């Protein structure tokens, strides 16, 4: 019987969504079939330092993060194709330990589960590309595009997919011309509107705005999280409908649809601190909206469901996504119309609850993501990335 594959699960990092990432990673590692995979946790602290160790598999240990870090091994990896997925021990005083760094762990496949900045935005994916290692989810370009709400909407609009109009404002312009910016946004998109950071998730920095006074406060908050923001018209006659897409290339499938049920915008706490019964009856973070806050399948006509699912597939293809993504829609049942609000690629949403409702268990979803990463890597290795010439010698190729 083949040895289980070691899956390097990267989570945490220098991101305002740090704690969400910890929750996602714990859920994913617990769901991996033990006969096929061994999770190798790589916790990236808020300082940016990397740590590994079996104690990082225990969610309870994160309640005392300083003690957890002290009990873990600080590591790094080489960003080149000779790295072999090795995690090298780091001495805090001397850098890499000794003259030749000691490998304390290694992984065969990387699973980047960092939410938000320095992970979901393509940065970790770039590291794995440099190291020539297979990894789950989107490549550098599609991760970066999906994380940037303006770029993703521009891409979808170019593909003929309906999206919301928005107005983008830079932090510098706000600081230099606050009165002018407020007046412009009051006209377009006008009140009520939503203000949100351009590159962030988990509802952090998002606010509904109904007056100029609220607008100034919302902009101050949003600009604390990003160098530019988007303002978009509120869609008060719309409901939210989401579905997930899984696959790579032409081999794609789409999940059932869900309707989140809530009053107003769900906050960070609504989404991630609500609590849910875990294994053994222990209360654990929900890692998403509570099951009581969503209707699955969504109570909408079947014809509308099919159109939404088809558009989700088109959106996934348009940004060149891979792995699993949730596509969020704003739907107006009265007008029988919808727009794509945003895409949440790995790890923005593992969407395991949608796939369980579609007949695929969480462990099967993890297996599919890892197998897909290996297949994509195998195909990439057949792609020419350099040629055996050296033009600086002066000899013709």
Buried (B, 14 or more C-beta within 10 A) or exposed (E): EEEBBBBBBBBBBBBBBBBBBBBBBBBBBBBBEEEBBBBBBBBBBEEEBBBBBEBBBEBEBBEEBEEBBEBBBBBBBBEEEEBBBBBBBBEEEEEBBEEEBBBBBBBBBBBBBBBBBBBBBBBBBBBBBEBBBBBBBBBBEBBBBBBBBBBBBEBBBEEEBEBBEBBEBBBEBBEEEEEEBBEBBBEEBEBBBBBBBBBBBBBBBBBBBEEEEBBBEBBEBBBEBBEBBBBBBBBEEBBBBBBBBBBBEEEBBBBBBBBBEBEEEBBBEBBBEBEBEBEEEEEBBBBBBBEEBBBBBBEBEEEBBEBBBEBBBBBBBBBBBBBBBBBBBBBBBEEEEBBBBBBBBBBBBBBBBBBBBBEBEBBBBBBBBBBBBBBBBEEEEEEEEEEEEEEEEEEEE
